[in-house]
Amino acid sequence: MGRRLALLIATYRYQDAGLRQLTAPAHDAEALAAVLKDPDIAGFEVTTLINEPQHRVGEAIGDFYRDRRRDDLTLLYFTGHGLKDDDGQLYLAMTDTRRDSLLFTGLSAERIDRAMSGSMSRQQVLILDCCYSGAFPAGRIAKADTAVHTLERFQGRGRTVLTASDATQYSFEGDRVHGEAARSVFTRHLVAGLRDGSADLDGDGDITVDELYRYTHERVVQEMPRQRPKKQDDVEGRTVIARNVNWTLPAYLRHAIRSPIAGDRLAALDGLGHLHRIGNDTVRRRVLEELRRLADDDSRLVSAAATARLRSVRSGEAGGEETRGPAEDASAEAPRPAPREVPAREAPAREVSRPPVGAPAPRVRRGVRRRTVLLGGVAAAVAAAVPTAIALYGSGSDGESGGSGSSSAPAPDPVTSVLFSPDGGTLLTAGYLDPVVQLWDPATGRRTGTVTFGEGPTGVYAMALGRDGEVLAEGDGDNAIRLLALRTRRVVRTLTGHTEHFATDGTGGSAVFAVAFSPDGKTLASGGVDETVRLWESATGRATAVITAHTGAVRSVAFSPDGRTVASGSDDRTVGLWKASDGRSVTTVAGLDGEVRSVVFSPDGKTLAIAHGGPPTLWDVATERGTSLGSLRDGAEAVAFSPDGETLAVGTYGGAVVLSEVATTRTRATLEGHTGEIADLAFSPDGTTLASAGYDGTARLWDLTTRRTAFTLTPPTPTPS
């Protein structure tokens, strides 16, 4: 068994006058050291260096990687400031680093990379919680761009690199600082996920590096949307960083095991068997305890089945079944809590609510019972919108092109939504940091106008068009949904009902992440951070149903083509299907192995595509079975069906757009050009053009005949008020 070693380096005091002006990094190294040292959590041998000169840190890094064994796990952590010189080389600033002499006083990324490459360890973790600066003296012109390209500097086999950010926030003219960066919250969320076990996303009792990153990424982006953590790895299997000290049996299994209904107890056996297959030693011991208890059940059927399961488990262990070690692969996911059954309430605004935690699920009438279907181990992903139509009119800035600004302009805000008008003559783009919708001519790539929603909105988190194309709905960050008449450019109705959520810590509103019109335009569906799905009469703004069955933020909603069903995708790793008439449950797709980013129905309504960060899943609505669309180099974040339903476009975390044949699940083409995560996709009504929205601050129009970029659209960056 290899050793577990960690070297933590934190620098927040500087002798250089310019560096002293920068926002000091948070003093989180001590907290990280404490959680890594804890033998019950991670059990690392930890060395911490605080405010040390570069020669001392360099020696420590050299010693850290020297004489390591192949099965040693090494973790190097740095928090502080990173500096790029005018040749684009990256240095980490120590307490004695001088901006005018980085070569001799800074710790270069190249030196760290060489030390890691020379080590025998094949489980190397590098965590950089840095804010970056351009260390360019006055009068010199930087050759480097504003991106740091951190991951490119630390490539190597057996290595995982996590970064809190990858963009410069500061520049210098002499000792004068230009720019501003908020204090990073990256390490704080790392520590929280390890300390309380909440980063154990698959519930197997272990926290892998990949799970820790996914957990931290989600919470960092939720708290500070401009900060975009990144990850790079080249490892075999998985790397366990810690144990979940607070692991407990999933609630749905606890309830099933203790249910007075024998069928519920019998059904729990599959979940227990799954946990035994994927769990660590702690999980397996608990599973065996529960199986022994069920083997003594007063139901002969349950007792016999549990005894057989127990015998099978023991024979597997006796036969040499391997217990997963820290570096071994685990392709299966732990089952997620089954959505609870809920009764329908008769009321003008129908609320479908879940029972209190720990309470048995209420029994309901046949035909109203909420069915739950598990997709154990099947990855999922997808996003799109119901086809809509609209006539748009340009305003303000006619003829403006989508070119990027000058090199001194601030980094562009993300483009997170794209939408075609029904005639294909206009493309709408928007982002959650800007309350303005941009209008473009897809034929020329020129900006033709804008749409604003008045003083209230902080940014456009979601948008949808009504059936006749005359009404634009916008989901905002202040709990509200605004409906705007496009001919008059006036807000005609504001829908309120979504509430603040604990994630905002009482500091303000919660985002409405998703909106969609029914095909006839009479109903609007919405989903938000408050974990609810809401149905509204679009003509009056009256809420007709409030669905509270999800236990995570609702990221996507979509209507079936016949308008009878609403699908909702949530951070709780489930997709709910609901009757559009009253919000009652139709079925639930559970057991997905990631948070659901978007859902969309195929044009014929027979298939539901689901996006949750892995390969997309195509869900057959009739048979309630899912098919994985195959492997992706990066996880899926957005999807859209072509108008003929034969092609599924998949936007990935790495910035590529993959076109897949729905019938065969084969990849037809990969479109590359974006340099950041794909947030949204939309096909033109005639299917010849695909629009993509990216966190790199651009939207792209792809010619699907040539499979090349037709136009790159860069919305203007709003001027800070």
C-alpha positions in Angstrom: 0.0 0.0 0.0 1.5 3.3 -1.1 1.9 6.4 1.1 -0.4 9.4 0.9 1.5 12.6 0.9 0.5 16.3 0.6 2.5 19.5 0.2 0.4 22.7 0.7 1.9 26.0 -0.2 0.2 29.3 0.6 1.5 32.8 -0.1 -0.4 36.0 0.9 2.4 38.3 2.0 4.7 39.8 -0.6 7.7 42.1 -0.5 7.0 43.4 -4.0 5.0 46.7 -3.7 2.7 45.8 -6.7 1.9 42.4 -5.5 0.9 43.7 -2.1 -1.9 45.6 -3.8 -3.6 42.5 -5.1 -6.6 40.8 -3.4 -5.1 38.5 -0.9 -6.0 34.8 -1.3 -8.1 33.4 1.4 -6.3 31.7 4.3 -7.7 28.3 3.5 -4.5 26.2 3.5 -4.7 25.5 7.2 -8.3 24.2 6.8 -7.3 22.0 3.9 -4.4 20.7 5.9 -6.6 19.8 8.8 -9.1 17.8 6.7 -6.3 16.0 4.7 -4.5 15.0 7.9 -7.6 13.6 9.5 -7.1 9.8 9.6 -10.8 9.2 9.4 -11.2 11.4 6.3 -8.1 11.3 4.1 -5.1 10.2 6.2 -2.4 12.2 4.3 1.1 13.0 5.6 0.8 16.8 5.3 3.6 19.5 5.0 2.4 23.1 5.0 4.5 26.1 3.9 3.1 29.5 4.5 4.7 32.7 3.1 8.1 31.1 2.3 10.8 32.4 -0.2 11.0 30.7 -3.6 14.3 28.9 -2.9 12.7 27.2 0.2 9.6 26.2 -1.7 11.6 24.9 -4.7 13.6 22.7 -2.4 10.5 21.4 -0.7 8.9 20.5 -4.0 12.0 18.7 -5.2 12.1 16.7 -2.0 8.4 16.0 -2.2 8.6 14.2 -5.5 12.0 12.6 -5.0 12.2 8.9 -4.1 8.5 8.3 -4.5 7.1 4.9 -5.3 4.7 4.1 -8.1 1.8 3.5 -5.8 2.3 6.6 -3.7 -0.4 9.3 -4.0 1.0 12.8 -4.0 -1.0 16.0 -3.7 0.6 19.4 -4.3 -1.6 22.4 -3.5 -0.8 26.1 -4.1 -2.8 29.2 -3.2 -1.7 32.6 -4.1 -0.9 34.6 -7.2 0.3 33.4 -10.6 2.2 35.7 -12.9 2.7 35.6 -16.7 5.7 37.3 -18.1 5.6 39.0 -21.5 6.6 35.7 -23.2 3.6 34.0 -21.7 5.6 31.9 -19.2 3.8 31.2 -15.9 5.3 31.7 -12.5 3.9 31.2 -9.0 4.6 34.1 -6.7 6.4 33.5 -3.5 6.9 36.0 -0.7 10.2 37.2 -2.2 9.0 37.2 -5.8 9.7 40.4 -7.8 7.7 41.2 -10.9 10.8 42.6 -12.7 12.8 39.5 -12.1 10.4 36.5 -12.4 13.0 34.2 -13.9 15.1 34.3 -10.7 12.6 35.1 -8.0 9.4 33.3 -9.1 8.6 29.6 -9.1 8.1 28.6 -12.7 5.4 26.2 -13.8 8.1 24.5 -15.9 10.1 23.6 -12.8 7.1 22.1 -11.1 6.2 20.1 -14.2 9.7 18.7 -14.5 9.7 17.6 -10.8 6.3 15.9 -11.3 7.5 14.2 -14.5 10.6 12.9 -12.8 8.6 11.3 -10.0 7.8 7.5 -10.0 4.4 8.2 -8.5 1.5 7.5 -10.9 -1.1 9.1 -8.8 -0.3 12.8 -8.8 -2.8 15.5 -7.9 -2.0 19.2 -8.5 -4.5 21.8 -7.2 -4.0 25.5 -8.1 -6.2 28.0 -6.4 -4.6 31.1 -8.0 -5.7 34.4 -9.4 -3.5 35.4 -12.3 -1.8 38.6 -13.3 0.1 39.9 -16.3 3.5 41.0 -14.8 4.3 43.4 -17.7 6.5 46.4 -16.8 5.4 49.8 -18.2 6.3 50.3 -21.8 6.4 46.7 -22.8 3.8 44.9 -24.9 2.6 41.5 -23.8 2.8 38.7 -26.3 0.5 36.6 -24.2 -3.2 36.6 -24.3 -5.5 37.0 -21.3 -5.9 33.2 -20.8 -3.3 31.4 -18.7 -3.6 28.0 -20.3 -2.7 26.5 -17.0 -3.7 22.9 -17.9 -1.4 22.9 -20.9 1.6 23.5 -18.6 1.0 20.5 -16.4 0.3 17.6 -18.8 1.6 14.1 -17.9 0.6 10.5 -17.3 -0.9 9.6 -14.0 -1.6 13.3 -13.3 -4.8 15.2 -12.4 -4.8 19.0 -12.4 -7.5 21.1 -10.8 -7.5 24.9 -11.2 -9.8 27.5 -9.7 -9.5 29.8 -12.7 -7.7 30.2 -16.0 -7.9 33.9 -16.8 -5.8 36.9 -15.8 -7.6 39.4 -13.5 -4.9 42.0 -13.2 -2.3 43.8 -15.2 0.3 46.4 -14.2 1.7 49.7 -15.4 4.7 50.2 -13.2 3.3 49.7 -9.7 -0.2 50.6 -10.7 -2.7 47.8 -10.7 -5.4 47.5 -13.3 -8.3 45.0 -12.8 -10.1 43.4 -10.0 -10.8 39.9 -8.8 -13.1 38.6 -6.1 -11.6 36.3 -3.6 -11.7 32.7 -4.7 -14.0 30.4 -2.9 -12.5 27.3 -4.6 -10.6 25.9 -1.6 -13.4 26.6 0.8 -15.7 24.3 -1.2 -13.0 21.7 -1.5 -12.7 21.6 2.2 -16.4 21.5 2.8 -16.9 18.6 0.4 -14.2 16.6 2.1 -15.1 17.5 5.7 -18.8 16.5 5.6 -18.6 13.9 2.8 -21.0 15.8 0.5 -18.5 15.4 -2.4 -19.3 11.6 -2.4 -21.6 12.1 -5.4 -22.2 8.4 -6.2 -22.8 7.4 -2.6 -20.2 4.6 -2.5 -18.5 5.9 0.6 -15.4 7.2 -1.2 -14.6 10.6 -2.6 -12.6 10.5 -5.8 -10.7 13.4 -7.3 -13.3 13.5 -10.1 -16.2 13.7 -7.7 -14.4 16.4 -5.6 -13.9 18.5 -8.7 -17.5 18.1 -9.9 -18.9 19.0 -6.5 -16.6 22.0 -6.2 -17.1 23.2 -9.7 -20.9 23.3 -9.2 -20.7 25.2 -6.0 -18.1 27.7 -7.1 -20.1 28.6 -10.3 -23.3 28.9 -8.3 -21.7 31.3 -5.8 -19.4 33.2 -8.3 -20.6 32.7 -11.9 -17.6 34.4 -13.4 -15.2 31.9 -11.8 -14.9 28.8 -14.0 -12.8 26.0 -12.4 -11.2 23.5 -14.8 -9.8 19.9 -14.7 -7.4 17.9 -16.7 -6.4 14.3 -16.1 -4.5 11.4 -17.7 -5.0 8.6 -15.3 -6.0 4.9 -15.3 -9.0 4.1 -13.1 -9.9 6.4 -10.3 -8.1 8.2 -7.5 -9.7 8.2 -4.1 -8.8 11.3 -2.2 -10.9 10.7 1.0 -13.7 8.7 2.6 -17.2 10.0 3.3 -17.2 10.0 7.1 -20.9 10.8 7.2 -22.0 8.0 4.8 -25.4 6.6 5.6 -27.7 4.2 3.8 -29.7 6.2 1.2 -33.0 7.4 2.5 -35.1 5.4 0.0 -33.4 2.2 1.1 -33.8 2.9 4.8 -37.5 3.6 4.2 -37.9 0.4 2.1 -36.1 -1.8 4.6 -38.3 -0.5 7.4 -41.5 -0.5 5.4 -44.4 -2.7 6.7 -45.0 -3.8 3.1 -43.1 -6.9 2.3 -42.8 -5.9 -1.4 -40.9 -2.8 -0.4 -38.5 -4.8 1.7 -38.0 -7.2 -1.1 -37.4 -4.4 -3.6 -34.6 -3.1 -1.4 -32.4 -6.1 -2.0 -31.4 -5.0 -5.5 -30.3 -1.6 -4.1 -28.3 -3.3 -1.3 -26.6 -5.6 -3.8 -25.7 -2.7 -6.0 -24.2 -0.8 -3.0 -22.2 -3.9 -2.1 -20.7 -4.1 -5.6 -19.6 -0.5 -5.7 -19.1 0.5 -2.1 -16.0 0.6 0.1 -15.4 -1.5 3.2 -17.7 0.7 5.4 -20.5 0.4 2.9 -20.1 -3.3 2.4 -20.2 -3.9 6.2 -23.4 -2.0 6.5 -25.0 -3.8 3.5 -24.1 -7.2 5.1 -25.8 -6.0 8.4 -29.0 -5.1 6.5 -29.0 -8.4 4.6 -28.6 -10.4 7.8 -31.5 -8.5 9.3 -33.7 -9.1 6.2 -32.7 -12.8 6.3 -34.6 -13.0 9.6 -37.6 -11.2 8.2 -41.0 -12.5 9.2 -42.0 -12.7 5.5 -40.8 -16.0 4.2 -40.4 -14.6 0.7 -38.2 -11.7 1.9 -36.2 -14.0 4.2 -35.5 -16.5 1.4 -34.5 -13.8 -1.0 -32.2 -12.1 1.5 -30.6 -15.4 2.5 -29.9 -16.1 -1.2 -28.5 -12.6 -1.7 -26.4 -13.0 1.4 -25.1 -16.4 0.2 -24.3 -14.9 -3.2 -22.4 -12.0 -1.7 -20.3 -14.2 0.6 -19.5 -16.6 -2.2 -18.3 -13.7 -4.3 -16.0 -12.6 -1.6 -14.8 -16.1 -0.9 -14.2 -16.6 -4.6 -11.8 -13.7 -4.7 -14.1 -10.9 -5.7 -11.9 -7.8 -5.5 -12.7 -4.9 -3.2 -12.2 -1.7 -5.0 -9.0 0.0 -4.0 -8.3 3.7 -4.2 -7.0 3.5 -7.8 -9.3 1.0 -9.3 -12.1 1.7 -11.7 -15.7 1.9 -10.6 -18.0 2.2 -13.6 -21.2 1.6 -11.7 -23.0 4.3 -9.8 -24.7 4.0 -6.5 -28.5 4.2 -6.6 -29.9 7.6 -5.9 -32.9 8.1 -3.6 -36.1 7.2 -5.3 -38.5 10.1 -5.8 -41.2 10.0 -3.2 -44.8 9.2 -4.1 -47.1 12.2 -3.6 -50.8 12.8 -3.6 -52.5 15.3 -5.8 -54.1 18.3 -4.0 -57.2 19.9 -5.3 -56.6 23.6 -5.5 -56.5 26.4 -8.1 -52.7 26.3 -8.0 -51.9 22.6 -7.7 -48.9 21.9 -5.5 -47.4 18.4 -5.7 -45.3 18.2 -2.5 -43.0 15.6 -1.0 -43.6 14.2 2.5 -41.3 15.2 5.4 -38.0 13.4 5.5 -38.3 10.2 7.4 -42.0 9.9 6.9 -43.3 6.9 4.9 -44.5 7.8 1.4 -48.3 8.3 1.3 -50.3 5.7 -0.6 -52.2 7.0 -3.6 -55.0 5.8 -5.8 -54.1 3.5 -8.7 -53.6 5.6 -11.8 -52.3 8.6 -9.8 -49.4 6.7 -8.3 -46.0 8.2 -9.2 -44.0 5.6 -11.1 -40.2 5.6 -10.7 -37.9 4.1 -13.3 -34.2 3.5 -12.5 -31.5 3.9 -15.1 -28.7 2.4 -13.0 -25.3 3.0 -14.5 -26.6 4.6 -17.6 -25.1 8.0 -18.4 -27.3 10.8 -19.6 -27.3 14.2 -21.4 -29.2 16.5 -23.7 -31.0 19.9 -24.2 -33.2 21.6 -26.6 -36.5 23.5 -27.0 -39.9 23.1 -28.5 -39.9 24.7 -32.0 -41.4 28.2 -32.0 -41.9 31.0 -34.4 -41.6 34.8 -34.3 -41.3 37.9 -36.4 -38.6 40.2 -35.0 -37.9 43.8 -35.7 -34.4 45.4 -35.5 -33.7 48.3 -33.2 -31.0 50.6 -32.1 -27.8 49.3 -33.6 -28.6 48.1 -37.1 -25.8 46.8 -39.2 -23.4 46.1 -36.3 -21.2 43.1 -36.8 -20.4 40.4 -34.4 -16.7 41.0 -34.3 -14.7 41.0 -31.1 -13.5 44.2 -29.5 -10.0 45.6 -29.1 -7.3 43.7 -27.3 -7.7 45.9 -24.3 -11.4 45.1 -23.9 -12.5 43.1 -20.9 -13.1 39.4 -21.3 -16.5 38.7 -22.9 -19.4 37.5 -20.8 -20.6 34.0 -21.5 -23.3 33.4 -24.1 -25.7 30.9 -22.4 -28.8 30.9 -24.6 -29.5 30.7 -28.4 -32.9 30.6 -30.1 -34.0 30.9 -33.7 -37.2 32.7 -34.9 -39.7 30.4 -36.6 -38.8 31.6 -40.1 -35.1 31.2 -39.4 -34.6 34.9 -40.2 -33.4 35.9 -36.8 -31.2 34.4 -34.1 -31.5 35.5 -30.5 -28.6 35.2 -28.1 -28.4 36.0 -24.4 -26.2 35.5 -21.3 -26.9 35.3 -17.6 -24.6 38.2 -16.8 -26.4 40.6 -19.2 -30.1 41.6 -19.2 -30.1 42.3 -22.9 -31.1 39.9 -25.7 -29.0 40.3 -28.9 -30.7 39.9 -32.3 -28.6 38.7 -35.3 -29.1 38.0 -39.0 -28.0 34.3 -39.5 -27.4 34.9 -43.2 -24.8 37.6 -42.7 -23.7 37.2 -39.0 -24.5 40.9 -38.4 -26.2 42.2 -35.3 -29.6 43.8 -36.1 -30.9 44.9 -32.7 -31.5 44.3 -29.1 -34.3 43.5 -26.7 -34.3 44.7 -23.1 -36.6 43.8 -20.2 -36.6 47.1 -18.3 -34.8 48.0 -15.1 -35.4 44.8 -13.1 -33.5 41.9 -14.8 -29.9 41.1 -13.8 -29.3 38.7 -16.6 -31.1 36.3 -19.0 -30.9 32.8 -17.6 -33.4 31.3 -20.0 -35.7 32.4 -22.8 -38.5 31.0 -24.9 -40.8 32.1 -27.7 -44.6 31.8 -27.7 -46.4 30.0 -30.5 -47.1 33.0 -32.7 -43.6 34.4 -32.1 -45.0 37.6 -30.7 -44.1 37.0 -27.0 -40.6 36.4 -25.6 -40.4 34.9 -22.1 -37.3 35.5 -20.0 -36.1 33.8 -16.8 -34.1 36.0 -14.5 -31.9 35.9 -11.4 -34.5 37.7 -9.2 -37.1 34.9 -9.0 -39.2 36.5 -11.8 -40.3 35.6 -15.3 -41.0 38.4 -17.7 -43.2 38.2 -20.8 -42.4 40.8 -23.5 -44.4 41.7 -26.6 -41.8 41.9 -29.3 -43.8 44.3 -31.5 -44.0 47.0 -28.8 -40.8 45.9 -26.9 -42.8 46.3 -23.7 -43.0 43.9 -20.7 -46.7 42.9 -20.7 -46.6 40.5 -17.7 -44.3 39.6 -14.8 -44.8 36.1 -13.3 -43.7 35.8 -9.6 -43.8 32.7 -7.4 -40.3 31.2 -7.5 -38.7 31.9 -4.2 -35.4 32.5 -2.6 -33.3 29.5 -1.8 -30.9 28.5 0.9 -28.1 28.6 -1.7 -28.4 32.4 -1.8 -27.8 32.7 2.0 -30.5 35.3 2.1 -28.5 37.7 -0.1 -31.1 38.0 -2.9 -33.2 36.3 -5.5 -32.8 32.9 -7.0 -32.4 32.2 -10.6 -35.1 30.9 -12.9 -33.0 28.6 -15.0 -35.6 27.3 -17.4 -38.7 28.4 -19.3 -40.7 26.8 -22.1 -44.0 27.5 -23.9 -46.4 24.7 -24.7 -46.9 24.1 -28.4 -50.2 26.0 -28.4 -48.6 28.9 -26.4 -51.3 28.8 -23.7 -49.1 27.3 -20.9 -45.6 28.3 -19.7 -43.4 26.0 -17.7 -40.5 27.2 -15.5 -37.9 25.7 -13.2 -35.4 27.3 -10.8 -33.0 27.2 -8.0 -35.9 26.9 -5.5 -36.2 23.3 -6.8 -39.7 23.7 -8.1 -41.4 23.3 -11.5 -44.2 25.8 -12.1 -46.9 25.8 -14.7 -48.6 29.1 -15.7 -51.4 30.4 -17.9 -49.5 32.6 -20.2 -52.5 34.8 -21.0 -53.2 35.7 -17.3 -50.0 34.8 -15.4 -52.0 32.6 -13.1 -50.1 29.6 -11.6 -51.9 26.3 -12.4 -49.5 23.9 -10.7 -46.4 24.0 -8.4 -44.4 20.8 -8.4 -42.0 20.4 -5.4 -40.9 16.8 -5.9 -37.3 17.7 -6.9 -34.6 17.9 -4.3 -32.2 20.0 -6.4 -32.3 23.0 -8.7 -34.4 22.5 -11.8 -32.2 23.3 -14.8 -34.4 22.5 -17.8 -38.0 22.1 -18.8 -39.6 21.0 -22.0 -43.0 20.2 -23.4 -43.8 17.1 -25.5 -44.9 18.0 -29.1 -48.5 17.2 -28.3 -48.4 19.5 -25.3 -49.7 16.9 -22.8 -46.5 16.2 -20.9 -43.8 18.4 -19.3 -40.3 17.1 -18.6 -38.0 18.6 -16.0 -34.3 18.0 -15.3 -32.8 18.6 -11.9 -29.5 18.7 -10.0 -31.0 15.8 -8.0 -30.1 13.5 -10.9 -33.6 12.8 -11.9 -36.0 13.7 -14.8 -39.6 14.1 -14.0 -42.5 13.8 -16.5 -45.7 15.6 -15.5 -49.2 16.0 -16.9 -49.3 19.5 -18.3 -52.9 19.8 -17.3 -52.5 19.6 -13.6 -48.8 18.8 -12.7 -49.5 15.2 -11.6 -46.6 12.8 -12.1 -46.4 10.5 -15.1 -43.1 8.9 -14.4 -39.6 9.6 -13.1 -36.3 8.7 -14.7 -33.9 8.1 -11.7 -30.5 6.5 -11.3 -28.8 9.0 -13.6 -25.1 9.4 -12.8 -24.9 13.2 -12.9 -26.9 16.4 -12.5 -29.3 16.9 -15.3 -28.5 20.0 -17.4 -31.2 19.8 -20.0 -34.0 17.7 -21.4 -35.7 17.8 -24.8 -38.3 15.8 -26.7 -37.7 14.5 -30.2 -40.0 16.1 -32.9 -42.2 13.0 -32.9 -42.4 12.9 -29.1 -41.2 9.3 -28.9 -37.8 10.0 -27.4 -36.6 12.2 -24.6 -32.9 13.3 -24.6 -31.3 13.9 -21.3 -28.0 15.8 -20.7 -26.2 15.5 -17.3 -22.5 15.8 -18.0 -21.8 12.3 -19.4 -22.7 10.6 -22.7 -26.3 11.5 -23.6 -29.2 9.1 -22.9 -32.0 8.7 -25.3 -35.1 7.7 -23.3 -37.9 5.8 -25.0 -41.1 7.4 -23.7 -43.2 4.3 -24.5 -41.0 1.5 -23.2 -39.4 3.6 -20.4 -35.9 2.4 -21.4 -32.8 4.4 -22.0 -30.0 4.0 -24.5 -26.6 5.7 -24.1 -25.4 7.6 -27.1 -21.9 6.4 -26.7 -18.7 7.9 -25.3 -17.6 11.5 -25.5 -14.2 13.0 -24.9 -15.8 15.5 -22.6 -19.1 15.5 -20.8 -22.3 16.7 -22.4 -23.8 20.0 -21.3 -26.4 20.8 -24.0 -28.3 19.0 -26.8 -30.8 19.6 -29.5 -32.7 17.5 -32.0 -32.7 18.4 -35.7 -36.1 19.2 -37.1 -36.3 15.8 -38.8 -35.3 14.1 -35.6 -32.5 12.1 -37.2 -29.6 14.0 -35.7 -28.8 14.9 -32.1 -26.4 17.7 -31.5 -24.4 17.5 -28.3 -22.5 20.4 -26.8 -19.7 19.3 -24.5 -17.8 20.7 -21.5 -14.6 20.9 -23.6 -16.2 23.1 -26.3 -16.8 20.6 -29.1 -20.2 20.0 -30.7 -20.8 16.4 -31.6 -23.4 15.4 -34.2 -24.8 11.9 -33.6 -27.2 9.8 -35.7 -30.1 9.0 -33.4 -31.1 5.7 -35.1 -27.6 4.1 -34.7 -26.0 6.4 -32.0 -23.0 6.8 -34.3 -21.1 10.1 -34.4 -21.5 11.8 -37.7 -19.2 14.8 -37.2 -17.5 16.8 -34.5 -17.6 20.6 -34.8 -14.7 22.4 -33.1 -14.1 26.1 -32.6 -15.4 27.1 -29.1 -12.7 27.5 -26.5 -15.0 26.9 -23.5 -18.0 24.9 -22.3 -21.1 24.8 -24.6 -24.1 26.2 -22.8 -26.9 25.8 -25.4 -27.7 24.6 -28.9 -30.5 25.3 -31.5 -31.2 24.1 -35.0 -32.6 26.5 -37.6 -36.1 25.5 -38.7 -34.9 24.2 -42.1 -32.2 22.1 -40.4 -29.3 23.6 -42.4 -27.7 25.6 -39.6 -26.8 25.0 -36.0 -26.3 27.7 -33.4 -24.2 27.1 -30.3 -23.7 29.3 -27.2 -20.4 29.2 -25.3 -18.8 30.3 -22.1 -16.0 31.6 -24.3 -18.2 34.7 -24.9 -19.3 33.8 -28.4 -22.1 32.2 -30.3 -21.4 30.3 -33.5 -23.4 29.5 -36.6 -22.4 26.2 -38.2 -23.1 25.4 -41.8 -24.2 21.8 -41.6 -23.6 21.1 -45.2 -19.9 22.0 -45.0 -19.7 21.3 -41.2 -17.7 24.5 -40.8 -18.2 27.7 -38.9 -20.3 30.2 -40.9 -20.1 33.0 -38.4 -18.7 33.7 -35.0 -20.9 36.1 -33.1 -19.4 38.1 -30.2 -22.0 40.2 -28.3 -20.8 43.5 -27.0 -19.6 43.3 -23.4 -21.8 45.5 -21.2 -20.2 48.5 -19.5 -20.1 48.1 -15.8 -22.4 50.6 -14.0 
